[in-house]
Amino acid sequence: MKSATLSVDENHQTTSLSQRYRRFVIKRILLLSMMAIALVIAWVIDTTTGPSQIGLNHIFSALFQPEVLDPVQQVIIFDVRIPYALMAIVVGAALGLAGAEMQTSLNNPLASPFTLGIGAAATLGAAVAILFDWSWLPFRFDYILPLFAFAFAFAFALLASLLVVVLSRSQGASVNTVILFGISLFFALNALVSLLMFVADSNALQQIVFWTMGSLVRANNEKVLIVALVFAVCFPLSMRQAWAMTAIRSGEDQARSIGIRVERMRLMVLLRVSLLTAVAVAFVGEIGFVGLVGPHITRMLLGEDHRFFLPGSAIAGALLLSLASIASKSLIPGVILPIGIVTSLIGIPFFMSLILSSKGEL
């Protein structure tokens, strides 16, 4: 009789645990769905915002009855507004996902996609493209600049990642090595950029400075597609390691005890982060705080389960940059501000509030 009672209690506990887990999953799916809906709304608002008097009715007409619009309106909507808004989404998603993976792999909430000096390397590549004559290459300048920015960013990030792995295996270096190495690389690359800016003429200097501010005005459908394809390749690879990344948040020793190869996972994460960040900044310049703040917002909403944290961070990054895009076109009527300025103005006070509310947990 006693054993039967214990069996009933165990079944009840199992059922109760299963119900709690089901509620946990359903709640997070609903939150992800709400974030996705908010992103769609932000995209619609972004496409209707700008100096030209084009409203929501014109956008729907362009999508479903483009023949009713005049040629000028079609060009503005299809060649400017829609690529601009889509670029904000794909770049924000790439930076949000990269930031989430970086913070997890380094177990540091202050890590960002630019921790390895990727942003500074991209700026160096852009400065080299702007300052020197590359007319002999079989590309237009609007593709030479992102090509150089991507090549420099990815090359330096790859070098830093491999060096960190070598040091961790040979010298027993910790994750702090990644952060310290990234900081030193950041200052070294910035010094080289400053040197190029010092010898640049006024026109080249203006282009370099504008590039460092971050802007979506260079967006077109081809560039949006490139960033989207890179994200589409990296996201499934990230989700395949979702359980491992969730486990590593409990500590590297515990992760190793259940068979996770931490160093190999960290190398794969750094390579994905390097690729995502390099291709994103190559087309829009340096955009800060999206990859830092987006994962923090997601962590507060969804927790540490990376099955939800990773897609949530991508959506949060896309939503943040989409809202920043709207603000960049709305703060000063008739003027489109560089979006990097807007993300910094919004991100700094928000991030400071996170630090103050963490009560020493960061």
Secondary structure as UniProt FT lines:
FT   HELIX           2..48
FT   HELIX           56..64
FT   HELIX           66..68
FT   HELIX           71..75
FT   HELIX           76..81
FT   HELIX           82..106
FT   TURN            109..110
FT   TURN            113..116
FT   HELIX           118..131
FT   TURN            135..136
FT   HELIX           141..170
FT   HELIX           175..199
FT   HELIX           202..213
FT   TURN            217..218
FT   HELIX           221..240
FT   HELIX           242..248
FT   TURN            249..250
FT   HELIX           252..257
FT   TURN            258..259
FT   HELIX           262..284
FT   HELIX           290..302
FT   HELIX           306..330
FT   TURN            333..334
FT   HELIX           339..357
FT   TURN            358..360
//
